[in-house]
Structure formats: structure tokens, C-alpha cells
Amino acid sequence: MIEVVPSALDGERVDRFVSLLLGCSRSVAADYVDRGAVSVNGHRVERSSHRLAEGDRVDLAAAPVEAPSSLEPDPSVVFDIVHADDDVVVVDKPAGLVVHPGAGHRTGTMVHGLLARFPEIAGVGEPDRPGIVHRLDRGTSGLVMVARSETARESLVGQLSARTVQRRYWALAAGHFDTDEGTIDAPIGRSRRRRTYMAVTADGRASRTSYAVIERYPGPDEVTELHCRLETGRTHQIRVHLAAIGHPVVGDARYGGGAPDIGLDRPALHAAELGFQHPRSGRALRFDSPLPDDLERARAALRSR
């Protein structure tokens, strides 16, 4: 499918153009762009924020994606709620639970469970990810904030953009760290070799992760326990940054974190602390999540080696 950009859409973002063309949400369109399925004037678009010009020829290489059907509440989806008021909900997400629908995960997500508990979020934000302000990867456990109103969503998104949200993660990383703390400042974008992977790339988005060593576990397959703080919030950021410096997250098969024999079947990564300003009152809120049982067992296994 090839479409020519009309004068009315001169300067429009490519994901917005694809959204209008296919009748789908912006998030679905952005995912379509990120998968490398859109070219402009014969060149594959790397970013969904790419601006179009009148007369550009936009080629959708694959069949048009379908907008997801309306979401059905699912009270069987299990997760803990650590805070809820009229404006915001904080969820402690278990590992293995997908945050919102996407390719291969149309049902049984955290969003479906939230709709069963807080049906009003159906009208907040984008229809395929209602209430969602940020997310955690499927294999990552820990704290996620969710908006219950559009006003609250705008406030929380603004705080994320201003980098005032406090997010601390617990992680096990492969190898020995020579220093007790540091900062990884490297741009992250889509991998050119594998479109579903992220990577440190020269033309990626600015990304910063700071880390501090908690404990070192020596041995032939040395492991280091870390606290990581996000200064930005890119897809797979901690996983990509630690892999880029040669210390992938233990158990992260995608980015090279081969797991020692400590009983883990997922990345050793947990969103342990979340702090932000309440979107209505402005009061500072802070929440902590203890390590889930599988990560506690993994740490105990390392300590007993």
C-alpha cells in the first residue's frame, strides 16, 4: 500500500499518518513503524516521530494492522494493588504478566484485570492501553502507576517527561564491577539487525541509568547485585544498558544474560521503588515492593555457594 502525503498533513508525524490511514490507535501505528513496516520515499523509517512532507510517498510494506477489539474486563487476572485513590492506582505486577494488549497478547493482561476493578479507566488515554502511564516488561516484576482520569494521566506523563519520577530497580548482573557505582549514558533505539530488540545506537534516544553495587558474589560465573535508577525510561533500558557494558541482567536470554544455576527462569530485575507527586494534591508519594519469592531464592542460592 502506497499513499502520497497531502498538503493538509504536511509536517505530520508518520505514526499519526499511519493511524489515520489504517484507522487504528497511535500506539498500534507506532508499533507498526517500529517493526520496520513503513518506508518513506523508498527508505525505511526508523522512528515513529519522523515528520512527513507534502508529496512524500509512504509505503506500508505489510498488510494493514487491525485495531484491537474493545477490551473486556477480566477479574481472573491476578496482581496486588498497593495504593488506590480517585486519581491513581499503584500495582505490584508479578513477573510473567503483560501490562497491556499487543501482538500475541490480546487477553489476560494487567489492563484487562484493571478494567474489572476500575472500569472508569476505559476512557483514560489510548483505547488499547487505558490508564497506562508507563510499563514493565513481561518478565520484570514490581511497581507500576496507573491513571484513573485523563487529568491524572497528563500529570503523571508530565512528571515522567520532566524526569521527576523516582524509579529504583533491583537487579542481578553478570560479572564483576570494578567500581561501586556509575552511570551509563548511551542512546537507545531499535536494533537494525533485529527489529524487536533494542540496542545502544548512535541515533537513538538519550538514555541514562545509574547503578550502585549492593553485593558481589564471586565464583567462576560471578554475579553482582545492584540497585539501578532510571533517569530516562526507554524500552528495555536497564537490560540494554547493562548488556552494553558487558554485564547483562542474569536470566535475560534476549540480551545475553546466561543464568547461573540459581533457579531463575526470567530476568533478575524488579521495580522496587516508585515515587511521584500526587496528580491532584501534589503530595509526594513513595512506594516500595519487596523482592518476590523467586528472586529471594535466587539471592539465597548465590549467598550459599
FENPE-V163029 format. One record per run of one state. SS is the DSSP state (h for helix, s for strand, l for the rest). FROM is the first residue (numbers start at 0). LEN is the number of residues. If there is no record, write none. Layout:
<<SS & FROM & LEN> <SS & FROM & LEN>>
This chain:
<<l & 0 & 1> <s & 1 & 3> <l & 4 & 2> <h & 6 & 3> <l & 9 & 3> <s & 12 & 1> <h & 13 & 9> <l & 22 & 3> <h & 25 & 9> <l & 34 & 3> <s & 37 & 3> <l & 40 & 2> <s & 42 & 2> <l & 44 & 6> <s & 50 & 1> <l & 51 & 5> <s & 56 & 4> <l & 60 & 19> <s & 79 & 5> <l & 84 & 3> <s & 87 & 6> <l & 93 & 8> <s & 101 & 1> <l & 102 & 2> <s & 104 & 1> <l & 105 & 4> <h & 109 & 8> <l & 117 & 1> <h & 118 & 5> <l & 123 & 8> <s & 131 & 1> <l & 132 & 8> <s & 140 & 7> <l & 147 & 2> <h & 149 & 12> <l & 161 & 4> <s & 165 & 9> <l & 174 & 6> <s & 180 & 5> <l & 185 & 2> <s & 187 & 3> <l & 190 & 7> <s & 197 & 3> <l & 200 & 4> <s & 204 & 1> <l & 205 & 2> <s & 207 & 10> <l & 217 & 5> <s & 222 & 8> <l & 230 & 6> <h & 236 & 8> <l & 244 & 4> <s & 248 & 1> <l & 249 & 19> <s & 268 & 9> <l & 277 & 6> <s & 283 & 5> <l & 288 & 4> <h & 292 & 11> <l & 303 & 2>>
